[in-house]
Amino acid sequence: DPEAAGHYGRGQARPRRRGKLTAGDFDGDGKTDVGVLYGYGRQDDGTNRTGLWKFSSTGTGFNAPVMSWDSAAGFGSWNWKASKLG
């Protein structure tokens, strides 16, 4: 499977990357959580939709992701590609 191995031959499409990762203590519990800024692309109304998903650390793993922000909820269009995480 070339996708699993990360190898692509001539003419093979690479999968689109729509997630940008960052880490930090987002809930103040002293554990490192993971945030994923996910680009949903252009919507039918012409706006770009982006969501921020948080994976809270349990100390030994992570809880199921929770969407903590959605640009469609009153923020309008959000350019995911121009977003910088650090």
N, C-alpha and C positions, 0 to 999 in steps of 0.2 A: 504494500500500500504506500504509494509515494507521499501522500499527505501525512501519514503517521510518521514516516521516516524524515519528512521535511525536504524531500527531493522532488523536483519537478522537471520534466523533460521539455523539450522545445514544443511549443504550442499548447502545453497544459496550463490551465488557469490556476492561479494561486488563490487560496481562500481569502476573502476580504477580512481585514482586521477592523473590528468596530469597537473594541474595548481598549481603554487606557487604564492601567493599574497604578495605584498609589497605596501606601501604607502609613498608618498613624494610629494614635489612640483617639478615635473619634467619639467615644462615649465616656471618657474620663475614668475608666476602671483600671488603668495602669497596664493593660494588655494591648498588643499591637493588632489592630484590625486591618482589613483590606477593603479598599474602595475601588470600584470599577465604574468609570464614566463610559457609558455605552451609547453609541450613536445609532439610532434607529433609521436614519436616513430621511430623505425628503418625503413628506406626507402628501396626501391627496390635495390638501389646501395650499401646498407650496412651501410650508414652513419646514424647518429641520427640527426633528425631535431628538432630544438627548435625555438620558436618565442616569442617575447616580445610584448604584447599588452598593450596600454595605454588608460585608461579611464580618460579623462580630466574633472576636476571639473568645474561646472558652478557656484558654490556657493550654489545652491539649489538642485543639482543633478549631473548627469554625461552625457557627450556627448557619442555618439556611439564610440565603441572601434576602435582604429587605430593601425595597426601593425607597430611598430616603429623599429623593428629589426627582421631579419630572418637569422638563421644560414645557410640556403641554398643559400643565396646571397653572395657567395664567402668566407664563413667562414669554410666550411666543416662540419665535424661531431662535435656536441656539446652534452655532456653528461648532460642531464636535471636533472637526478637523483642526480648527484653530486653537482649541483648548490645550493648555499646557498644565501638566501635573508634575509635582516635584516632591 
